């Protein structure tokens, strides 16, 4: 039995990856515990769902207080559920540490699926300490991610995110316009202000259009010049199909992307990308091949790059072909298989420990080595 746990259900990458894992591996006895605040990718998931109390506010100090209280609520929700002793506690992101503590204190194995690295120092220390103590295994989404957030290297694996095959044929222009698309959380560290300034700086180019898809509504960006604001969506395929370029403008000094799901999704549609030069995106994108690696603080460099791509369809066509080929190396089925193998491996290890402890004879089964194992597959 798997007990999946996630804090905030929205339309960002981490709940979408969890949804893919549940859709691929979830069984009739599995349960999802998710915070009561938010709606998004985990809505309508095909297993039982239990909500625990969580409220997100506009004040960061109050939100931090409600977050800590939510972990008490999560711990109590789990401990009163009377879960089977062999249940696996699958903690998605570092944030639901109440579930990890519950699993550790009750002797259940804890699997972390990590997606973040940029956290305030005190909170990062708390969450990584809990993970180091409680986790039987930690899943990272890229080698860059594992290097940036070492917790228990000997118990870590890399299972790269994957995407289903894209559809359609890349077009350099749509109704005569070169469409620059960004999908992001409405936060400064995600580069939304840089995107808005970039659009304003290129307002003299009516043939270049800017489209912004936010994961949740935010009045700050309700009406900005030269930017089309699109509503949040659980299925961004139509946006990728109608994009000429996808950008991720996360600021490296404030937020390091551990993977870059929107980049990979865009590449699966053959769309060239502009990505940060650090973190997971640098594993996905080679500068000048699938797209360009540019620091979002270099606004002059971004502006010149977009004008160049808008004016050179042959360059975009070459990048489109390379992007499609790279995306094929990250099929969703390989992600699901990587997680499945990890769960099977930890089940086997648990059985072996039981037999060793109680002296019960068992069949010979090859046990996994303690060295770091990478479950990142390429075609």
Secondary structure, 3 states (H helix, E strand, C coil): CEEEEECCCCCCHHHHHHHHHHHHHCCCCCEEEEECCCCCCCCCCCCEEEEECCCCCCCHHHHHHHHHHHHHHHHHHHHCCCCCCCCEEEEECCCCHHHHHHHHHCCCCEEEECCCCCCCHHHHHHHHHHHHHHCCEEEECCHHHHHHCCCCHHHEEECCCCECCCCCCCCCCECCEEEEEEEECCCHHHCHHHHHHHHHHCCCCCCEEEEEEECCCCHHHCCCCCCEEECCCCCCHHHHHCCCEEECCCCCCCCCCCCCHHHHHHHHCCCEEEECCCCCHHHHCCECCCEEECCCCCHHHHHHHHHHHHHCHHHHHHHHHHHHHHHCCCEHHHHHHHHHHHHHHHHHHHHHHHHHHHCCCCCCCCCCCCCCEECCCCC
